[in-house]
Amino acid sequence: MTNSYDHPEVYKELGVTIKDLGCVMLEVENIELPDLDWYYSDDPNFWWIKGPVGSKGAHCTLLYGLMQPAYTWSQHCDRVLDGWTPEPLEIEDVSYFDAPGPLRDEYYCIIGKVTVSDNLLEGHQRLELLPHINTFDYKPHVTLGYVKGNEEGPGEVLRQLDHLPGTYMPVKGISYGDKKLV
């Protein structure tokens, strides 16, 4: 599947900087995570890649790609979300993404795949009423953490987290990116 990292020239020509797009996140309860070989990025362009993020800033992205930082549009976000209340998120499976773009092969992003409930999809679709760019297919998940890439893959890490499927994560609030959750 293609994503925005596969077409940097398009966004450059359009004057769009992907990392500056707005994001609305559901803040969820933090998860206790085992001591693993976590990956931390020193690159300020990838400030969010900080090891076991699910234990210190657990969240599920509701929409990424707003044409402005979400906190500058909070009144518009509030308006389209008016009447919608997020429900607890069910972790359906523990999986991973390969690192995209320039960090490919350096780490794996370990996620708790979230069941796409009607409630979650409604919140996402309401926010899509605002000007945005879809940079990835929407696959709701809670990022648990980033582990170093290796030839064996993240199999052992996934085995250590196999108790999470079927658990529910209460939503504590909504973040418009005005504070860094990790």
Secondary structure, 3 states (H helix, E strand, C coil): CCCHHHCHHHHHHHCCCHHHCEEEEEEECCCCCCCCCECECCCHHHCCCECCHHHCCCEEEEEEEECCCHHHHHHHHHHHHCCCCCCCEEEEEEEEEECCHHHCCCEEEEEEEECCCHHHHHHHHHHCCCCECCCCCCCCEEEEEEEECCCCCCHHHHHHCCCCCCCEECEEEEECCCCCCC
